[in-house]
Amino acid sequence: MRNGFRRGMRTVHVLALVAAACWCATAGQAGVQAQDTHSIVGFSPLPSLSGATGWINSPPLTAKDLKGKVVLVDFWTYSCINCLRSLPYIEAWAEKYKDSGLVVIGVHTPEFDFEKQLPNVERAVKKFGVTFPVALDSNQAIWKAFQNEVWPADYFIDAKGKVQYEAFGEGDYAESERWIEKLLKEAKATQMPGTATTIRAQGIEAPADMNDVRSPETYIGYARAENFASRPGIKPDRETLYTAPARPRLNEWGLGGTWADHRQIAELKSAGGEIVYRFHARDLHLVLGPAADGKPIHFKVTIDGQAPGENHGVDTDAEGNGVVTDYRLYQMVRLKEHVTDHTFVIEFEDPGVQAFSFTFG
């Protein structure tokens, strides 16, 4: 689970945590250390949605539109793997309980600058089959109104406009659904489905194997980069020829070739550049973008020096080939064999690729 602005984690009414690696609060964090701060359980009225910079799938919704409704507000951003794995549940609840009076609102609060662009968000909404209303929160106004600190974050609001429950991160979906049903029954809903929701998500949205994840979310831009192992070390905002580590230790990573590392991204300046990471997880993802002019970037992935074969992700083939076409999260590896330490290398045929972060699952 991501902490959007590196603020302290908080103890809330319920923390929906599945494992430390799912709490993407601080790059490189090895475990979860929750600290008492604040919660908005009991907060009333519903925090304002007026700060939205736009809406997808709906005209703007106001407190008047939501009066007397049970509301689920889901904070997400489309490059966040934790959010993407939660989306099938949010979408299923929106469809299942819409006739019972539930209104689901996705608040898309970006982490990276490319997530502020409407066409990028619209593309993601279509790709992941999101049909409920999505408020674009590009200026973080709604995020601040809810005093939110993490992605994904869900706020369950009763028909009187009071926040009754909060769930942060992946997992504990059965408890979240119990709260939906509880609030709808309190609101005298007359049409209630009789069975619990079962999701069998595939691809990127499939549940993580969090019992065997020992690699944390890792940022490539220098503002939050940790465990960088290339020589000569990160040189902020300067074109630099980097030498990738030959034998990185677990969770060390590095660049090879000529790159310019900026606050959020590293941009490849010459063909043949590479990124190396020593990881321990079933899934490895990279958030990438094409060249500034939109030109697609072809790449090749290896695991321990070999083509991935059956261990390729949804965005690579068995030979490790893939292409960066737009700004998003790319699944590079999904191990079919026993999870252990592996060295991942991605080499780019063309200059211009923009690399943001690694995530695991």
Beta strands, then each sheet from edge to edge (+ up, - down):
strand 1: 2-3
strand 2: 54-56
strand 3: 70-76
strand 4: 102-108
strand 5: 134-136
strand 6: 150-151
strand 7: 153-157
strand 8: 163-168
strand 9: 218-219
strand 10: 239-242
strand 11: 253-261
strand 12: 266-268
strand 13: 274-279
strand 14: 283-289
strand 15: 297-303
strand 16: 321-324
strand 17: 328-334
strand 18: 342-348
strand 19: 354-360
sheet 1: 1+ 6-
sheet 2: 2+ 5- 4- 3- 7+ 8-
sheet 3: 9+ 19- 12+ 11- 10+
sheet 4: 9+ 19- 14+ 17-
sheet 5: 9+ 19- 12+ 11- 13+ 18- 15+ 16-
end
